[in-house]
Amino acid sequence: MKATQRYTKLICLTCLTLFSIKSFAAEPVPEREDKFTIAAGVTHNSVPYTAADSITEAVPLFDIQYGPLFAYNKNDEPVFGVELFRHKRVMLALAAVYGSLYLDNADISKDKAWVYYGIKDRDKATEVALIFDFYSKVGLVEIMVARDVSNTYDDFRSSISWSRPFPDTGKWTITPRMYGKYYSIKYNDFYYGVSAAEMDAGVDIAVDQGRGINGTPISENTANGNLGYRQLRPAYEAGNAGQFGVDISIDYNFTEHFKVQGYLGLEQLAGQVTSSVLVEDADIIKASLGIAYTF
């Protein structure tokens, strides 16, 4: 944990230094251009949940712009939207976002199955978002506010980011980014919380199966509101939280149409969610690699 925090600080310092080197070279006013880039990609992402392994999947990666319509997916959170307003360095858009976080009990190691007794799978959310882009002279500042519309966590989350591509890199396109995210109480409770009902259901399952923590059985005598009852897995309510992360996108352009693209990101969970019995790793690492073609 501490080592990862040091790496995060080092990456942030490096990005800030590299940004500052070219801080006096103003970014030009962007011009919207139609593009259609699609890639066959593979993602490898760690997950925060206890006893859950990292996930490796084959996914489509894409970056599309057709007039005011756009869509992109760099890793595991696709976005589809339409620009509502654009003028010089400012853009406002309405978008649909398919969230990346979910819990599938089938992915949990058997030796820690007791942690999830009584807890149902937690699905990805479909969200509607407002995206505001400001193409400043020192890079892109983007603010996003997303609201769940799939009755999953039934609240909102938001983010703010700053990115700027390195200039004069030849066939390489390298864009580091740093960001902060805010997650509401309902979001964190849905994905990391344990309700009283789930706690009761978990004890019932443990009693029925004659299992408990690390193989220590829970009997009917201890499943009646005393200390033994609480030891299975206490109820937990997560508060809201702000989190910080950095990532970098790297493309190598073999030709005008053909390229290899990569993505690497690190985000750290923060606040009360790190105390949840469901959370094992507060450092979330995401990576993807794809072979892309631009039409």
N, C-alpha and C positions, 0 to 999 in steps of 0.2 A: 504493500500500500504506500509506504513512505517513499520507496524507490520510484514508483509510478508518479507520485506527486512531484518528485524532483525532475523526472523526465518531462512532465507537463510544463513545469516552470521553464525548463531549458528550451523546449520547443517554442513556448510563448516569447521568450527573450530573443530567440533566433528570428522569429517572424517579425517582431517589433524592430529589431536591428535592420533586417533586410528591407522592411517597409521604409524606415527612416532614411536609408541610403538614397532612395529615389523620391523622397518626400517633396522635393522641389521640382520634380518633373511631373507636371500636371497631366492627369488622365484626360484624354479627349472626350468630347461630347459623343455618347454612343449613338450609333445608327442601327435601327432595327433591320435585320436581314433574315429572310426566310432560310431555314436549314432543316435538314432531316438526317439525323445521325442515329444509328441504331447499332447496338453491340451485343454479341453473345458473351455473357459475363458469368463470373463465379464470385460469390461473396463468402467471406468467412468472418462471422461476428460472434463475439463473446456475449453472454447473457448474465444479468445480475442475480438470477435465482439460485437458491441453494441446491446443490447436487444436480445442476443442469449443465450439460456440456455445451461447448460452442457449436454454432450451427453453420454448416457449409451447404450452400445451395447454388444451383445453376439458375440464373435470372436474366431477363432482358434488361439491358441498360440503354437509355436513350436520352437524346437532347433534341427537341423539335420546336421549331417556330414557324408558324404560317400566318402571316398578318398579325392580328392581335391574339391569336390562339397559341398556346405553348404547352409543352409537357417535358418533364425531365425526371430521371431516376439515376442517381449516382451509386446507390447502394441498395437499400431495402425500404425506401419511403417514397414511392412515386407521387408526383404532383401533376395535376392537369388543370389548366386555368385559361382565363381570358383577360386581356388588359382592358381596364375600364378607362384609363387616362394615361397619356404619355406626352410629356413636353420637355424637350431638351434633356435635363439630367434627372427628371422625376418620372416615376411610373407607379400606378396603382392598379392592382389586379385582384380578381376574385378567383379562388382556386378550390379544387377538391384534393384532399390529402388522405392517403391511406397509411395510417400509422404503422410503426415497425414493432412496437412492444407487444408481447403476448406471452401467456403461460399455458403450456400443454403438459399436463401431468404425465402423459405417456413418455416424456423425455427425461423424467426424473430417475436418478439412480435408486435401486430397490432398497439399499441400506439406509436411505434418508426418506423413504416413502411416508414415514409417520409425520413428517413435517407438514405434509399436504393432505392428511386425513380430513375429510369434510370440506375441502376446498375445491371448487369447480375450476375448470379451465377459464382463463381470462383472455378474451378475444382482442384482436386488433380493432382499432376504431377507425371509422370513416368520418372525416372532418371537413367542414367548410372553413376556408381561411381568407382573410384579407392580407395581401402582401404589398408592402410599400418599399420601393427601391429608390435610393438616392445615389446617383452616380457622381460622387464627389470627385474633386480633383486628386484626392489621395486614395481612391478606391471605392468599392461598392459597399454601401451601408444598406442592409436589408432588415426590415421589421416584419414579423409575421404574427398574427393572432388567429388561432384556430379554435373552432368550436365543434365538439362532438355532435354529430347528427344521426348516429347509429344506435343511440341509447346504450352505449357501452359504459363510459365513465360519466357521461352527461354533464360535462363542464368544459373548461377551456384551458389552453396552454398558450404560451407565447415565446418568441425568441427574437434576439437581435444579433446581427453578425456583421463583420467587417472583413472584406477580402480584396486582394489586389494581385493580378498576375505579375510575375517577374517579366520585365521588358528584355528584348534583345536576346532571346534564348534559342534562336535558330529553329530547328525542327521540334524543339520541346515547347510545351505549354505548361507552365507550372504556376498553380494558384493556391497559395496558403490562405487559410481563413481561421479566424477566432470568433467564438460566439458565446453568448449567455442564453440560458433557457429558464423559463419560469413554468412550474407545474403546480396546478391548483390542488387544494386539499382533496377534492373528489377524485382527481386523477391519481394521486398517490395512494389514496385509500383503496381504490379499485385494484390497482396493480400490485401494491405492496402491503395492504392492510389485512388484518384477520379479525372478522366480526365475532361478536359473542355467539351468534348462531353457528358459525363455522367452528368455533372452539368447542361448543357442546357436541356438534356432530362428529368432530374429530375424536373426542373422548369416547363416544359411543362406539365408533369403529375400532378404536384401540382395545376397548373392553371386549367387544365381540371377537376380535382376532387374538386376544391374549397377548397383545404387544404394547410396548411403551417406548420410552426414549432409549435408544441404543440397546434394544433387546430386553430392557427391564419391564416386566409385565405390569399393567395397570389393572387392578382388581376392582370389583364393585365397591369395596370398602374405601378405596381412594378416589372413586369417581363420584363424589357427592359434595363438591364445593370446598374440600379441604386442600392442604398443600399439594398432595399427590395429584389432585385434579388439575391444579394450575401448572404443574410441571410438564404436562404434555406439550402444550404450545399456547401461551397466553394470548388473549385478545390484544390486538394492536391497532391503533389509529395513527396513521401517518399524517403529518401536517403538510402545508405547502412547502415548496423548496425552489431555490434558484441553483442552477448548475452551470458549470463552465466546461468548455471543450475547445479543441483545436482540430483541424483537419487539413489535408492537402490533396489536391487533385493534380495528376501528372499525365500528360498526353505526349506520345511520341508519334509525329506525323511522318509516315513513310512516303506517302504521296498526298496529293490534294484531297483524295477521297478515302484513303486507307490509313488507319492509325491503331495504336495500342493505347489503352487508357487504364489508369490505376487510381485508386482512392485509398487513403488511410486516415482514420479519425480516432480520437480519444476523447471520451467524455467521462466526467467523474460525478457519481451520485453524491448528493449533499443533503444536509438537513436530517430530519428524523427518519427518513426512509432507510438510512444505513443501519438503523437499530432494529429493523424488522427481522423476524426469524426467517422470512422468505428470502432475504438478501444475503448473499455470500460474498459477492465481489462488487465493490463500488466503482471499479475501473472498467468502463465499457470500451472495448476496442473493436472497430469495424474496418474491414478491408474488402476491396473488390478489384478484380482485374478482368479486362475484356478486350476483345478484338472488334473494332468498330469500322463501319463504312458510312460515309457521308454521301448522300445522293444529290 
